[in-house]
Amino acid sequence: MSYIVQRPIVIWFSSRKRVIPRCLVYLYVAEEGLKKENEDFCFTKWLMYSETKFLQWVVKRYEDEALKY
């Protein structure tokens, strides 16, 4: 809740188009153990990324590792 108070823009994000899909990717990465040991793994940052940055920094980063499974 404190994150939303500090960044009220989050309220305007579409849960269907932005929050839920990113949450699913976050959960998949966490459950499959794809996160690196020293990696900054913060879902709230993922919400703030633009669509382009999210695809570049998150999806592309884990794509190769996810395809191995």
C-alpha positions as CSV (number, residue, x, y, z in Angstrom):
1,M,0.0,0.0,0.0
2,S,2.8,2.5,0.8
3,Y,4.1,2.0,-2.7
4,I,0.8,3.2,-4.2
5,V,0.7,6.1,-1.8
6,Q,4.2,7.2,-3.0
7,R,3.3,6.5,-6.7
8,P,-0.4,7.1,-7.3
9,I,0.1,6.7,-11.0
10,V,0.0,2.9,-10.4
11,I,-3.8,3.2,-9.8
12,W,-4.2,4.2,-13.4
13,F,-2.5,1.2,-14.8
14,S,-4.8,-1.3,-16.5
15,S,-4.9,-4.5,-14.4
16,R,-5.9,-6.5,-17.5
17,K,-3.3,-5.1,-19.8
18,R,-0.4,-4.3,-17.6
19,V,-0.6,-5.5,-14.0
20,I,-1.8,-9.1,-14.4
21,P,0.4,-10.0,-17.4
22,R,3.5,-8.7,-15.6
23,C,2.5,-10.4,-12.4
24,L,2.3,-13.7,-14.3
25,V,5.8,-13.2,-15.8
26,Y,7.1,-12.3,-12.3
27,L,5.6,-15.4,-10.8
28,Y,6.9,-17.7,-13.6
29,V,10.4,-16.3,-13.2
30,A,10.3,-16.7,-9.4
31,E,8.8,-20.2,-9.5
32,E,11.2,-21.6,-12.1
33,G,14.2,-20.2,-10.3
34,L,15.3,-18.1,-13.3
35,K,16.3,-15.1,-11.2
36,K,20.0,-14.7,-10.8
37,E,21.5,-14.6,-7.3
38,N,22.4,-10.9,-7.1
39,E,19.7,-9.6,-9.4
40,D,17.4,-6.8,-8.5
41,F,14.0,-8.6,-8.7
42,C,11.4,-6.0,-7.8
43,F,7.9,-6.3,-9.2
44,T,7.0,-2.7,-8.4
45,K,9.8,-1.6,-10.7
46,W,8.4,-3.9,-13.4
47,L,5.1,-2.0,-13.2
48,M,6.8,1.3,-13.9
49,Y,8.6,0.2,-17.0
50,S,7.2,1.2,-20.3
51,E,6.0,-1.6,-22.6
52,T,9.2,-1.4,-24.7
53,K,11.5,-1.4,-21.6
54,F,9.6,-4.3,-20.0
55,L,10.0,-6.4,-23.2
56,Q,13.7,-5.5,-23.4
57,W,14.7,-5.7,-19.8
58,V,12.5,-8.5,-18.5
59,V,11.0,-10.7,-21.2
60,K,14.2,-10.8,-23.4
61,R,16.3,-11.4,-20.3
62,Y,14.5,-14.6,-19.3
63,E,13.4,-15.8,-22.7
64,D,16.4,-18.0,-23.5
65,E,16.4,-19.5,-20.0
66,A,12.6,-20.1,-20.0
67,L,12.9,-21.9,-23.4
68,K,15.2,-24.5,-21.8
69,Y,12.4,-25.7,-19.6
